[in-house]
Structures are given as C-alpha cells and as structure tokens.
Amino acid sequence: MGERLPPARDLAAVLGVNSNTVLRALRTLRDEGLLEFRRGRGITVTGTPKHSALAERARELVQLARQQGYRTDDIVALIQSISLRRPPDRTTRLRQCSRGHSERPEVEGARSRRYSVS
C-alpha cells in the first residue's frame, strides 16, 4: 500500500494495449477501493483485496438499507450496536451454565437427539 503506479500511458505502452483499456481497468480498481487518483500526484495503491471485498459488501449493505428506507445515521447506529455486542463463545456459555445451576445446558448443534454437558 502507498506505492505509486506509473502513468496510464506508460502502463499501456509496456503492456502493449490501448491507454483507454488501462484507464478503464484503473477506474475499476479505484471503484473497488484499491487505488486512489490524485491530480498532480498520480495513482496510488490504497487498499488490499480483503479491504476491497469488505468495501463491496458494505456498499451492498448500504444499498439494501436505503431501499428499505434507512438513513445513513440509522445504518451507522445499527453497525455500531452490532459491533459492540459480543456473544460469549460456546465454552464460556457452558462454564457459566455449570456454575451454580442445577440444570444441565444442552449442547447446540445436535439434530435428532439432545445432548447435555456433564
């Protein structure tokens, strides 16, 4: 990240393709959050493929939320409330249930039979 790319014209010459083809590809990478175009500074790598995938999913979420009538501040509040909730993992739940409770907790994931932790 942070590396500068050569101008599109130079990339096109090296690759042996039309400069419009390179510009189209660079715009796609920019739209995916991987590149940043700055006038006078050129093109800079700003993201990773993981970041790009997350950004795409976030765009999908925002689009869905807006279709459902949510405003930007509603979406942000929802994401913040979800990120603050941390359900305890299975081991922690089992330990908590076994302390001071006479009931035996059921193990999740059993389909036809129910198992309990002893």
Buried (B, 14 or more C-beta within 10 A) or exposed (E): EEEEBEEBEEBBEEEEEEBEEBBEBBEEBBEBBBBBEEEEEEBBBBBEEEBBEEBEEEEEBEEEBEEEEBEEEEBEEEEEEEEEEEEEEEEEEBEEBEEEEEEEBEEEEEEEEEEEEE
